[in-house]
Amino acid sequence: MDRWAGKSAIVTGVTSGIGEVITEKLVCAGVNVLGLARREDRLQALAQRFKSAKGKFCYLKCDLRNEQDILKAFAWVEKNFGCLDILINNAGVLFLNSFEDAKTDEYHILMDLNVIAPAICIREALKLMRKHKNEGHIININSIAGHQAVIGNMPVNLYPASKFALRAMTETLKGEIKAKNDKIRIT
């Protein structure tokens, strides 16, 4: 983490779970983080909690299903932090119901948050990282469901498909980066 002190990051899904812990570690290590999430009250609580941390914690209320919200976040980072060094795609959703019981709007929400939003964030991160010629790092947080479609007898319908897609996207991006001899790292 020390090598990232003074760098700037966008982290999605910062208000709970893994995203909250990652954000805490980054901010305490001196990274300036723009946290994205939907729940403004939780974002404000995090800002209060990280007030005296080594790095800055800023936030934007962001619906990752809305491309304009994502674009505003990347523009905010460039304007306020100067560049982007780290993108952590962490936000995701899981609906616990069978295929038979699932609703079509849940399929759309799941694919939008778990696949489309990370793809848009990756595209925008690459643009900023290349524009500022920095050695960035893009990290896609995944799930065991991205490696194993059946999770016991849990009714997870399209969730594994979305996580396999995120894994495939990460591998495809690694190939693109390698072909361009880019110094951006993908995890």
C-alpha positions as CSV (number, residue, x, y, z in Angstrom):
1,M,0.0,0.0,0.0
2,D,2.9,2.4,0.7
3,R,3.7,2.7,-3.0
4,W,0.2,4.1,-3.6
5,A,0.5,6.9,-1.1
6,G,-0.3,10.2,-2.8
7,K,-2.1,8.4,-5.7
8,S,-5.7,8.8,-6.6
9,A,-8.4,6.1,-6.8
10,I,-12.0,5.5,-7.7
11,V,-13.6,2.7,-5.7
12,T,-17.2,1.6,-6.5
13,G,-19.5,0.2,-3.9
14,V,-17.7,1.8,-0.9
15,T,-20.5,1.9,1.6
16,S,-20.4,-1.7,2.8
17,G,-18.5,-5.0,2.8
18,I,-15.3,-5.4,0.7
19,G,-15.6,-1.9,-0.8
20,E,-15.7,-0.2,2.6
21,V,-12.7,-2.2,3.9
22,I,-10.7,-1.5,0.7
23,T,-11.5,2.2,0.9
24,E,-10.4,2.3,4.6
25,K,-7.1,0.6,3.8
26,L,-6.4,3.0,0.9
27,V,-7.3,6.2,2.7
28,C,-5.3,5.2,5.8
29,A,-2.3,4.5,3.5
30,G,-2.5,8.0,2.0
31,V,-4.4,7.4,-1.2
32,N,-6.9,10.0,-2.2
33,V,-10.1,8.1,-2.9
34,L,-13.3,9.1,-4.7
35,G,-15.9,6.7,-3.3
36,L,-19.0,5.9,-5.4
37,A,-22.2,4.5,-4.0
38,R,-26.0,5.1,-4.0
39,R,-26.6,5.7,-0.3
40,E,-25.6,9.3,0.5
41,D,-26.1,8.9,4.2
42,R,-23.6,6.1,4.3
43,L,-21.2,8.1,2.1
44,Q,-21.4,11.0,4.5
45,A,-20.7,8.6,7.5
46,L,-17.6,7.3,5.7
47,A,-16.4,10.9,5.0
48,Q,-16.8,11.7,8.7
49,R,-15.0,8.5,9.7
50,F,-12.0,9.2,7.4
51,K,-11.7,12.9,8.2
52,S,-8.3,12.6,9.9
53,A,-6.9,9.8,7.7
54,K,-3.6,10.2,5.8
55,G,-5.4,10.3,2.4
56,K,-8.5,12.2,1.3
57,F,-11.9,10.6,1.1
58,C,-14.3,12.3,-1.2
59,Y,-17.5,10.9,-2.5
60,L,-20.2,11.2,-5.1
61,K,-23.6,9.7,-4.9
62,C,-23.6,7.5,-8.1
63,D,-26.0,5.1,-9.7
64,L,-23.7,2.9,-11.6
65,R,-26.6,1.9,-13.9
66,N,-26.5,5.5,-15.1
67,E,-23.7,6.2,-17.5
68,Q,-23.8,9.9,-17.0
69,D,-23.2,9.4,-13.2
70,I,-20.1,7.4,-14.1
71,L,-18.8,9.9,-16.6
72,K,-19.3,12.7,-14.0
73,A,-17.2,10.7,-11.5
74,F,-14.3,10.4,-13.9
75,A,-14.5,14.1,-14.8
76,W,-14.6,14.9,-11.1
77,V,-11.4,12.9,-10.5
78,E,-9.5,14.6,-13.3
79,K,-10.6,18.1,-12.2
80,N,-10.0,17.5,-8.4
81,F,-7.2,15.0,-8.2
82,G,-5.5,15.8,-11.6
83,C,-5.4,12.2,-12.8
84,L,-6.5,8.6,-11.9
85,D,-4.0,6.0,-10.8
86,I,-6.3,3.2,-9.5
87,L,-9.7,2.0,-10.3
88,I,-11.3,-0.6,-8.1
89,N,-14.5,-2.1,-9.6
90,N,-16.1,-3.5,-6.5
91,A,-19.9,-2.8,-6.7
92,G,-22.1,-5.7,-7.5
93,V,-25.5,-7.2,-6.8
94,L,-26.9,-10.6,-6.2
95,F,-30.6,-11.6,-6.2
96,L,-31.2,-14.8,-4.3
97,N,-33.9,-16.5,-6.4
98,S,-34.3,-19.3,-8.9
99,F,-34.6,-18.8,-12.6
100,E,-38.2,-19.7,-12.3
101,D,-38.8,-17.0,-9.7
102,A,-36.5,-14.3,-11.1
103,K,-37.9,-11.1,-12.6
104,T,-36.7,-9.6,-15.8
105,D,-35.9,-6.3,-14.3
106,E,-33.6,-8.1,-11.8
107,Y,-31.7,-9.6,-14.7
108,H,-31.2,-6.1,-16.2
109,I,-30.1,-4.7,-12.8
110,L,-27.7,-7.6,-12.2
111,M,-26.1,-7.4,-15.7
112,D,-25.9,-3.6,-15.6
113,L,-24.1,-3.5,-12.2
114,N,-22.0,-6.6,-12.5
115,V,-20.9,-6.3,-16.2
116,I,-21.8,-3.0,-18.0
117,A,-20.8,-0.6,-15.2
118,P,-17.4,-2.1,-14.7
119,A,-16.9,-2.0,-18.5
120,I,-17.7,1.7,-18.6
121,C,-15.5,2.4,-15.6
122,I,-12.6,0.5,-17.3
123,R,-13.0,2.5,-20.5
124,E,-13.0,5.8,-18.7
125,A,-10.1,4.8,-16.5
126,L,-8.0,3.8,-19.5
127,K,-8.7,7.1,-21.2
128,L,-7.6,9.1,-18.1
129,M,-4.6,6.9,-17.4
130,R,-3.3,7.1,-20.9
131,K,-4.0,10.8,-21.2
132,H,-1.8,11.4,-18.1
133,K,0.7,8.7,-19.1
134,N,0.6,7.2,-15.7
135,E,1.2,3.5,-14.7
136,G,-2.3,2.8,-13.4
137,H,-3.9,-0.2,-11.9
138,I,-7.4,-1.5,-12.6
139,I,-8.7,-4.0,-10.1
140,N,-11.9,-6.0,-10.7
141,I,-13.2,-7.5,-7.5
142,N,-14.9,-10.8,-8.4
143,S,-16.5,-13.8,-6.7
144,I,-16.1,-17.5,-6.5
145,A,-19.1,-17.5,-8.8
146,G,-16.8,-16.2,-11.5
147,H,-14.9,-19.5,-11.4
148,Q,-17.6,-22.0,-10.4
149,A,-21.1,-21.6,-11.7
150,V,-22.8,-23.8,-9.1
151,I,-22.6,-22.5,-5.6
152,G,-24.0,-25.3,-3.5
153,N,-27.8,-25.3,-3.9
154,M,-28.1,-21.5,-3.7
155,P,-30.6,-20.0,-6.2
156,V,-28.4,-17.4,-7.9
157,N,-29.8,-17.5,-11.5
158,L,-27.7,-15.1,-13.7
159,Y,-25.2,-14.1,-11.0
160,P,-22.5,-16.6,-12.0
161,A,-22.9,-15.7,-15.6
162,S,-22.3,-12.0,-14.7
163,K,-19.2,-12.9,-12.7
164,F,-17.8,-15.2,-15.5
165,A,-18.3,-12.2,-17.8
166,L,-16.3,-10.0,-15.4
167,R,-13.5,-12.6,-15.3
168,A,-13.5,-12.8,-19.1
169,M,-13.5,-9.0,-19.4
170,T,-10.5,-8.9,-17.1
171,E,-8.6,-11.5,-19.2
172,T,-9.5,-9.7,-22.4
173,L,-8.3,-6.4,-21.0
174,K,-5.0,-8.0,-20.0
175,G,-4.5,-9.1,-23.6
176,E,-5.3,-5.7,-24.9
177,I,-2.9,-4.0,-22.5
178,K,-0.1,-6.5,-23.3
179,A,-0.6,-6.0,-27.0
180,K,-0.1,-2.3,-26.6
181,N,3.0,-2.7,-24.3
182,D,1.1,-0.6,-21.8
183,K,2.3,-0.2,-18.2
184,I,-1.3,-0.2,-16.8
185,R,-1.8,-3.3,-14.6
186,I,-5.0,-5.4,-14.5
187,T,-6.0,-7.6,-11.6
